């Protein structure tokens, strides 16, 4: 008889193939990707966040707390949690619920709160759970009674499916134990801002198709359980590898990548559901996709002709080991007399601490080159508003001088979603501060032809077989970053050291490292734009010629 299969809440959000690999005895000892330092840091930050929240809650609510130490062995933690539930403790922190062997579940919650009729789980997470708006069902942070929930006039719920699924997992476990509140399937979440508790109704039809979080969870859990049990018993796999977005950070990716490459699986060039649809239509490999003709009937009925042609060209580019091919006869990119490349550095959801600008083009009486507008006070800080105001003042001055000289102006970024998020976020958070513009001013700029997203120019005119990120595309244009570790995840570590976030003295060398990295990012967008204007036509094959 095989080992007992027990799944935690994370299984319902993981890739189905990963669940198989985690329970396949043949995979024991297979090398995994090394731990990601950034992920390990996020885990440590989350632990510190939980500890801070616990201290605030205990101080505010007084007696009635049972704390289950995480350092204890699992069996002891589970036993202590069960005793606290039986005794009717008002609040159980660090709960590890007894294993639900019949339901094949295991798991725990940051906090269990006793109501008049049972217990409800409360998660403490280090991401944002609300946005500006109205209607979120909340209580004050220190009010842990869901009976006091009121619609919040200043917040709306931000969709966080994993939180809902984890709460559903815990509710099912509490039901098995006979300790769940019987009338309402509720769960609470305390997020990064730690200013309210958001209470979620797991029986509300908030999922696509009018499904509830509990119904979605039950369906997913049954699927993952079947996969895990088949793997444990050595039966035919119920989940095969396929490249998806999650693969980038999965420890099992080396195993899946080797298998996919050995069979030249079509997901190496077409991801996710598109690859699944192609396999169903008999197009399972890159070679089969590349052998098709754009004039053929698309094997996936829902695909427009353009999407089908692009997929074929990507397959042919992959076979030819080309990272970039042209979709258009002639590459064009908007240019101007005066140009500013913009790149923003943020730290998670905490804020944007650096706006870097590269001024090039006609002489307007300002020194050309790179400028950085930064705060080195740890985020969140009001000083972020000051640095943002200085950035906006510079950009506004460049635009005004350009207009006065009768010249044209454009500003460029790569993937405007990030910059736009913090352009609007900054004016909302620091509204009324000196130099911070009104939202309408930002909206006017973002909507104008002066704000150019080079990512869109690349996506519209090129097919990229290895992704369209700046770190992938700019080297095709001949650009290289000076720092061999340059990347968003690495910059998070540098930032922590630069501001002394972990209790050490702020490190000036790491500040300079970030500035160099940011300067290279704006130099990269400038180099990419110049290449698109001057050389891309000569250096990149046209997809129709493959």
Secondary structure, DSSP 4 states (H G I P E B T S, - for coil): --PPP-B-GGGGTS-HHHHHHHH-GGGTT---PPPPHHHHHHHHHHHHHHHHHHHHHHHHH-S-EEE--TTS-HHHHHHHHHHHHHHT-SEEEEEEPPPBTTTTB--EEEEEEE-SSSEEEEEE-SS--EEESS-EEEEETT---GGG-EEESSEEEPP-HHHHHHHHHHHHHHHHHT-B-SS--EEEEE-SS-SEEEEEETTS--BGGGB-HHHHHHHHHHHHHHHHHHHHHT---S------GGGGG-TTHHHHHHHHHHHTBGGGTS-HHHHHHHHHTT--BHHHHHTS-TTSPPSSTT--HHHHHHHHHHHHHHHTT-SEEESSSS------SEEEEEEEEE-TTS-EEEEEEEEEES--SS--EEEEEE--SPSS-THHHHHHHHHHHHHHHHHHHHHHTT--EEEEESSHHHHHHHHHHHHHHTTTSTTPPPHHHHHHHHHSTTEEEHHHHHHHHEEETT---HHHHGGGGT---SSTT-SHHHHHHHHHHHHTTTSSPP-HHHHHHHHHHHHHHHHHHHHHHHHHHHTHHHHS-BGGG-
